[in-house]
């Protein structure tokens, strides 16, 4: 009877290991697909030559992800899910060097240390990519917006350094991480080491919440429709899912040091996958909208409405005004000498105070045009405002030598 029970337990363990392997590599394949889609979307939007730092950091993160996934696989394949934790003193004393289980536990512990290191580098790289994106998103909107992003950089780097120090300084000497007998203590059991678990969790929870809060005030301060604000908030705030996975993983490790490591490993796999997806999601969201628009029609298309402006002088773009001085038409050349040339569609549905307008490195964000072309049959009305949920940003670079304007259009989906 006992042999039957042991055989059943072995079969269950093998099935669980097989399922874990399938999940691990499936999520990895989707992670690659999401990163490729991000690069494709950015290439279509701005051109391959205009890819920015966040795009390259996304690929660096994919490289780190490609290291972490095999490490997670080998934990189960070579080490059979074993490490130097979850053992009694009698078991430790009875396990001798050269025994297959001994070697598996040593190897598993070493993979755990490498896994924590790669995990910390991966999460930090993804967050840095998001912050570089926020720098582009807030370009020209004022110093106080960019200061928030710089604070985010400081928090992410500080959290990363704290995690690395905890991994390599908590257990001294380092080989204590794969010591079997005598018991090295919780600090040197990498799979469940509380200094490592708490330091990485604290770094994640602080930076995740802060990164989510950077774009939301900007978004909700815009004149987008409520539904559009909610949809954009979900996309930009999807990082909360990473925080949920990290919290569940930490709870399993702290509550159950015997079996918690295995469950924490499964949630760690989900956490890194969700982190990869949520980091790339803002870039591929406009691409999905474009693909799905023929299927859902107007449900994914903003309603272009025209509203009569009572006084054109109060209509502003980001970085410039639309309309003439004193409520007259925009025919006075002196007006545009002070305020810059008019754009094709001079206003978006995002407006900011004058103190938040800024010209950075001679790049003026005044030429913002609707991403959806207005039909040619639309009647022309003076002082009309076209409202749309998507816009593209053009850079107006002025030449000092020829005096002519050289305009380079850079399409940004946000």
Secondary structure, 3 states (H helix, E strand, C coil): CHHHHHHHHHHHHHHHHHHHHHHHHHHHHHHHHHHHHHHHHHHHHHCHHHCCHHHHHHHHHHHHHHHHHHHHHHHHHCCCCCCCCCCCHHHHHHCCCCCHHHHHHHHHHHHHHHHHHHHHHHHHHHHHHHHHHHHHHCCCCCHHHHHHHHHHHHHHHHHHHHHHHHHHHCCCCHHHHHCCCCCCCHHHCCCCCHHHHHHHHHHHHHHHHHHHHHHHHHHHCCCCCHHHHHHHHHHHCCCHHHHHHHHHHHHHHHHCCCCHHHHHHHHHHHHHHHHHHHHHHHHHHHHHHHHHHHHHHHHHCCCCCEEECCCHHHEEECCEEECCHHHCCCCCHHHHHHHCCCCCCCCCCCCCCHHHCCCECCECCCCEEECCCCCCCCCCCCCEEECCCCEEEEEEEECCCCCCEEEEEECCCC
